[in-house]
Amino acid sequence: MCYEIQDSDQQINVILTGFISVNEATSIRQKLFPRLQQPFHSITFRLVNVTDMDSSGLGLMLAVQKIATDYKASITYQDVSEPLKARLHMAGITI
């Protein structure tokens, strides 16, 4: 798994690939959450190459969704496979 976080003009883009498990979710959280403490108006997760996500990855997505809601920022998920979309939906993540 690898990831890239881009931040410009209060827009955060997170590009994820591979399988998201506890190690990856922890690493992403450490890099992403400090940026979420600064003013931002939207965050986009690009998930085109994510093969699967365990509960740690789903927990990360839920936490980011909550933060975005608290800051009245929009959150978008792009290029989500149908199996992953179903998992996100079951976890309570709005796509």
Secondary structure, DSSP 4 states (H G I P E B T S, - for coil): -EEEEEEETTEEEEEEEEEE-HHHHHHHHHHHHHHHTS--SEEEEEEEEEEEE-HHHHHHHHHHHHHHHHTT-EEEEES--HHHHHHHHHTT---
